[in-house]
Amino acid sequence: MVASQTQSKVLFENTFHIEDLAVFDDETLHEILSGGFGVTMEQLASSLQNTSQSLLQRIEQNLPSQQLPDFMRGQPLSPGKREQARRQVLDSLFWELTYRKTPQLYEELTEGERLHPGIFQRLDADVRGKVVVDIGAGSGRASLECVLHGAACVYAVDPSPGLLHILQRKLAQNSGPQRIIPRKGRFDAIPLEDASVDIAISCSAFTAAPEQGGEPGLMEMKRVTKPGGKIVLIWPCPQDHQWLMRQGFHYVVLPLDRDMYVHFRSLQSALRCAQHFYAQNAAVAHYILTKHQPNVPFSVIGINPPHDYCWLEV
């Protein structure tokens, strides 16, 4: 799941290392090496100089054959330039690495990012009694809301094994009928048949960028949705609004009469997430330490609160 793809600037503190690229499966590595996620071949070749032989072998195995000569031609760099290239690569892959390396920390973040209750109140008629696919489902934030609003079945699709494992643990605690079916998949490869769902949703995951949806992902969502059904994108990126309007989406924003907050599970959790996800905004940690409480306004964090969605009829 993408989440907070709503951020318009870099707020995180990147603590990952280049060796962490080994966490990606071959399919994701191939996508990265094909230019996905904004990583250039020059950046990648530079960042991998002086890294482990095992990682280099995996990269070479998944590298498109036409790019192998360029990759192998990389010139030795000074430590400073090599580190700069690594920062560029790791920053481009920050959220993908977070989903796979630190899924529990990501769960701490997203469980506190509570959606405006009016969103699913308005979507109730579209969800109740229906078959739903939630793409970029993560640990199940929107999937669980769909069940609460009476969905007959929800396919929770995400590429991250760690996030799907968290969702499966949540489902194991429920002794009732299991209406959520976790599935490994991506926006451009939804593991469902044509016209098999009534509504396709994505919450804080879909963006206009092809590696996080874009036109390939939108075509896949249309493929699996029945004619007359809907595609709903909850908490879309503000910078994607014009692109979405050009695709025919209708935009809905719910009015706010007060600040919306991120509700972290504890003061320690709030500080932990602030250090990792919002380190470039010192006001967040200052607010937590000054107020001595784990609830932080979205206005302090500096990102758009989750009180909007857009929809498209198929």
C-alpha positions as CSV (number, residue, x, y, z in Angstrom):
1,M,0.0,0.0,0.0
2,V,1.1,3.5,-0.6
3,A,0.4,5.6,1.9
4,S,1.1,8.6,2.7
5,Q,1.5,9.3,-0.9
6,T,-0.5,12.5,-0.1
7,Q,2.7,14.2,0.9
8,S,3.8,17.0,-1.5
9,K,7.3,17.2,-0.2
10,V,9.9,14.9,1.5
11,L,9.2,14.7,5.2
12,F,10.9,11.4,6.1
13,E,14.3,10.5,7.5
14,N,15.7,7.8,5.3
15,T,17.5,5.2,7.5
16,F,17.6,2.4,4.9
17,H,20.9,1.1,3.4
18,I,21.6,0.1,-0.2
19,E,21.9,-3.6,0.9
20,D,18.2,-3.4,1.8
21,L,17.3,-3.7,-1.9
22,A,17.8,-7.4,-1.3
23,V,14.3,-7.4,0.4
24,F,12.6,-7.0,-2.9
25,D,11.3,-10.0,-4.8
26,D,12.4,-10.6,-8.4
27,E,9.2,-9.1,-9.9
28,T,9.7,-5.8,-8.0
29,L,13.4,-5.7,-8.7
30,H,12.7,-6.1,-12.4
31,E,10.2,-3.2,-12.2
32,I,12.7,-1.0,-10.4
33,L,15.4,-1.9,-12.9
34,S,13.1,-1.1,-15.8
35,G,12.8,2.5,-14.7
36,G,10.0,2.2,-12.2
37,F,9.8,4.4,-9.1
38,G,11.9,7.1,-10.7
39,V,15.2,5.3,-10.4
40,T,17.6,5.8,-13.3
41,M,20.1,3.3,-14.5
42,E,22.9,5.8,-13.8
43,Q,21.8,6.3,-10.2
44,L,21.4,2.6,-9.7
45,A,24.8,1.6,-11.2
46,S,26.5,4.3,-9.1
47,S,24.8,3.4,-5.9
48,L,25.7,-0.3,-6.1
49,Q,29.5,0.3,-6.4
50,N,31.3,-1.5,-3.6
51,T,28.2,-3.4,-2.5
52,S,27.9,-7.1,-1.8
53,Q,28.4,-9.7,-4.6
54,S,25.2,-11.4,-3.8
55,L,23.1,-8.2,-4.3
56,L,25.0,-7.5,-7.6
57,Q,24.2,-10.9,-8.9
58,R,20.5,-10.5,-8.1
59,I,20.5,-7.1,-9.9
60,E,22.2,-8.5,-12.9
61,Q,19.8,-11.5,-13.1
62,N,16.8,-9.2,-13.1
63,L,18.2,-6.4,-15.3
64,P,16.7,-6.1,-18.8
65,S,19.3,-7.5,-21.2
66,Q,19.4,-4.2,-23.2
67,Q,20.5,-2.3,-20.1
68,L,23.2,-4.7,-18.9
69,P,26.0,-3.0,-21.0
70,D,25.2,0.4,-19.5
71,F,25.1,-1.0,-16.0
72,M,28.4,-2.8,-16.4
73,R,30.1,0.3,-17.9
74,G,29.7,2.4,-14.7
75,Q,32.9,4.3,-13.8
76,P,34.3,4.2,-10.3
77,L,33.1,7.1,-8.2
78,S,34.4,9.0,-5.2
79,P,32.8,8.0,-1.8
80,G,30.9,11.3,-1.8
81,K,29.3,10.8,-5.2
82,R,28.5,7.2,-4.5
83,E,26.7,8.2,-1.3
84,Q,24.8,10.9,-3.1
85,A,23.6,8.3,-5.7
86,R,22.6,5.9,-2.9
87,R,20.6,8.6,-1.2
88,Q,18.7,9.3,-4.5
89,V,17.9,5.6,-5.0
90,L,16.9,5.0,-1.4
91,D,14.7,8.1,-1.3
92,S,12.9,7.0,-4.5
93,L,12.3,3.6,-2.9
94,F,11.6,4.8,0.7
95,W,7.9,3.8,0.8
96,E,8.5,0.5,-1.0
97,L,11.3,-0.3,1.5
98,T,9.1,0.7,4.4
99,Y,6.3,-1.6,3.3
100,R,8.7,-4.6,3.1
101,K,11.4,-3.9,5.8
102,T,9.4,-2.1,8.5
103,P,5.7,-3.1,8.0
104,Q,4.9,-2.9,11.7
105,L,6.1,0.8,11.8
106,Y,4.0,1.5,8.7
107,E,1.0,0.0,10.5
108,E,1.6,2.3,13.5
109,L,1.4,5.2,11.1
110,T,-1.7,4.2,9.1
111,E,-3.8,3.0,12.0
112,G,-3.6,6.5,13.3
113,E,-4.5,8.1,10.0
114,R,-8.3,7.7,10.5
115,L,-10.4,8.5,7.5
116,H,-13.2,11.1,7.7
117,P,-16.3,9.0,8.8
118,G,-18.3,10.7,6.1
119,I,-16.4,8.9,3.3
120,F,-17.7,5.4,3.9
121,Q,-21.1,6.8,5.0
122,R,-21.4,8.2,1.5
123,L,-20.0,5.0,-0.1
124,D,-22.3,2.7,2.0
125,A,-24.8,2.1,-0.8
126,D,-21.9,1.2,-3.2
127,V,-20.3,-1.2,-0.8
128,R,-23.2,-2.9,1.1
129,G,-23.8,-6.4,-0.2
130,K,-21.2,-6.0,-2.9
131,V,-18.0,-7.7,-4.0
132,V,-15.1,-5.2,-3.5
133,V,-11.4,-5.2,-4.5
134,D,-9.2,-3.0,-2.4
135,I,-5.9,-2.4,-4.3
136,G,-2.9,-1.3,-2.3
137,A,-4.8,-2.6,0.7
138,G,-1.8,-2.6,3.0
139,S,-2.8,-3.9,6.4
140,G,-6.5,-3.5,5.7
141,R,-7.6,0.0,6.7
142,A,-10.1,0.4,3.9
143,S,-10.9,-3.4,3.6
144,L,-12.0,-3.5,7.2
145,E,-14.2,-0.4,6.7
146,C,-15.9,-2.1,3.7
147,V,-16.8,-5.0,5.9
148,L,-18.1,-2.7,8.6
149,H,-20.4,-1.2,5.9
150,G,-21.7,-4.6,4.8
151,A,-19.6,-5.7,1.9
152,A,-20.3,-9.3,0.9
153,C,-16.6,-10.0,0.1
154,V,-13.5,-7.9,-0.1
155,Y,-10.3,-8.9,-2.0
156,A,-7.5,-7.1,-0.2
157,V,-4.7,-6.9,-2.8
158,D,-1.2,-5.7,-2.0
159,P,2.4,-6.5,-3.1
160,S,3.9,-6.5,0.4
161,P,4.0,-9.8,2.2
162,G,4.7,-8.1,5.5
163,L,1.6,-5.9,5.3
164,L,-0.6,-8.8,4.2
165,H,0.7,-10.8,7.1
166,I,-0.4,-8.1,9.5
167,L,-3.9,-8.1,7.9
168,Q,-4.0,-11.9,8.2
169,R,-3.2,-11.7,11.9
170,K,-6.1,-9.2,12.3
171,L,-8.4,-11.6,10.5
172,A,-7.4,-14.5,12.6
173,Q,-8.7,-12.7,15.7
174,N,-12.2,-12.6,14.2
175,S,-14.1,-15.8,14.8
176,G,-17.0,-14.8,12.5
177,P,-17.3,-15.3,8.7
178,Q,-14.2,-14.3,6.8
179,R,-15.3,-11.7,4.2
180,I,-11.8,-10.4,3.5
181,I,-9.6,-12.4,1.2
182,P,-5.9,-11.3,1.1
183,R,-4.2,-11.6,-2.3
184,K,-0.7,-10.7,-3.4
185,G,-0.9,-8.4,-6.4
186,R,-0.2,-4.9,-7.8
187,F,-2.1,-2.2,-9.6
188,D,-0.9,-3.4,-13.0
189,A,-1.5,-7.1,-12.1
190,I,-4.7,-7.5,-10.1
191,P,-5.2,-11.3,-9.5
192,L,-8.9,-11.3,-10.4
193,E,-11.0,-12.2,-13.4
194,D,-12.6,-9.7,-15.8
195,A,-15.7,-8.0,-14.5
196,S,-15.5,-9.9,-11.2
197,V,-16.2,-7.0,-8.7
198,D,-18.9,-4.4,-8.2
199,I,-16.5,-1.7,-6.9
200,A,-12.7,-1.2,-7.0
201,I,-11.3,1.0,-4.3
202,S,-7.8,2.2,-3.3
203,C,-7.0,4.2,-0.2
204,S,-4.0,6.5,-0.1
205,A,-2.2,4.2,-2.6
206,F,-3.1,5.0,-6.2
207,T,-1.2,7.9,-7.8
208,A,-0.8,9.1,-11.4
209,A,2.7,7.6,-11.6
210,P,2.6,4.3,-13.5
211,E,4.5,2.5,-10.7
212,Q,1.8,3.4,-8.3
213,G,-1.2,3.0,-10.6
214,G,-1.3,5.5,-13.4
215,E,-2.9,4.6,-16.7
216,P,-1.9,0.9,-16.5
217,G,-3.4,0.6,-13.0
218,L,-6.6,2.4,-14.0
219,M,-7.0,0.1,-17.0
220,E,-6.6,-2.9,-14.6
221,M,-9.2,-1.5,-12.2
222,K,-11.6,-1.0,-15.1
223,R,-10.9,-4.6,-16.3
224,V,-11.9,-6.2,-13.0
225,T,-15.0,-4.0,-12.4
226,K,-18.4,-4.9,-13.8
227,P,-20.0,-2.4,-16.2
228,G,-22.0,0.1,-14.2
229,G,-19.7,-0.4,-11.2
230,K,-17.4,2.2,-9.7
231,I,-13.7,2.9,-9.1
232,V,-13.2,4.9,-6.0
233,L,-9.9,6.5,-4.9
234,I,-9.9,7.6,-1.3
235,W,-7.5,10.3,-0.1
236,P,-6.0,11.0,-3.5
237,C,-2.8,13.0,-3.9
238,P,-3.5,16.8,-4.3
239,Q,-1.0,17.0,-7.1
240,D,-3.0,14.3,-9.0
241,H,-6.3,16.1,-9.0
242,Q,-6.0,17.5,-12.6
243,W,-4.9,14.1,-14.0
244,L,-7.8,12.4,-12.3
245,M,-10.3,15.0,-13.6
246,R,-8.9,14.4,-17.2
247,Q,-9.6,10.6,-16.7
248,G,-13.3,11.5,-15.9
249,F,-13.2,11.2,-12.1
250,H,-15.7,13.1,-10.0
251,Y,-14.1,14.8,-6.9
252,V,-15.8,14.9,-3.5
253,V,-14.4,16.8,-0.5
254,L,-16.1,16.6,2.8
255,P,-16.3,19.8,4.9
256,L,-14.3,20.1,8.1
257,D,-15.5,22.1,11.1
258,R,-12.3,21.3,13.1
259,D,-8.8,20.0,12.6
260,M,-8.4,16.3,11.8
261,Y,-5.7,14.4,13.8
262,V,-3.4,11.5,13.4
263,H,-4.1,9.3,16.5
264,F,-1.0,7.4,17.3
265,R,-1.3,4.4,19.7
266,S,1.0,6.0,22.4
267,L,3.3,8.9,23.0
268,Q,6.3,6.6,22.2
269,S,4.7,5.5,18.9
270,A,4.0,9.1,18.0
271,L,7.7,10.0,18.6
272,R,8.9,6.9,16.7
273,C,6.8,7.7,13.7
274,A,7.7,11.4,13.8
275,Q,11.4,10.5,13.8
276,H,11.0,8.2,10.8
277,F,8.2,9.7,8.7
278,Y,8.3,13.4,9.6
279,A,11.9,14.0,10.6
280,Q,12.1,16.9,8.1
281,N,9.3,18.7,9.9
282,A,10.6,19.5,13.4
283,A,7.2,21.0,14.3
284,V,5.8,17.5,14.6
285,A,8.1,16.2,17.3
286,H,8.0,19.6,19.0
287,Y,4.1,19.4,19.1
288,I,4.2,15.9,20.6
289,L,6.8,16.8,23.3
290,T,5.0,20.1,24.1
291,K,1.5,18.7,24.3
292,H,2.6,15.4,25.9
293,Q,-0.1,13.6,23.9
294,P,0.0,11.3,20.9
295,N,-2.6,13.0,18.7
296,V,-1.1,15.4,16.1
297,P,-3.1,17.6,13.7
298,F,-2.6,17.1,10.0
299,S,-2.1,20.8,9.8
300,V,1.0,20.5,12.0
301,I,2.3,17.6,9.9
302,G,1.8,19.6,6.8
303,I,-0.2,17.1,4.7
304,N,-3.8,17.1,3.4
305,P,-6.2,15.4,5.8
306,P,-8.1,12.3,4.6
307,H,-11.5,13.9,4.0
308,D,-11.8,13.5,0.2
309,Y,-12.3,10.9,-2.5
310,C,-13.0,10.7,-6.2
311,W,-15.1,8.2,-8.2
312,L,-15.5,7.0,-11.7
313,E,-18.3,4.9,-13.2
314,V,-17.2,2.0,-15.4
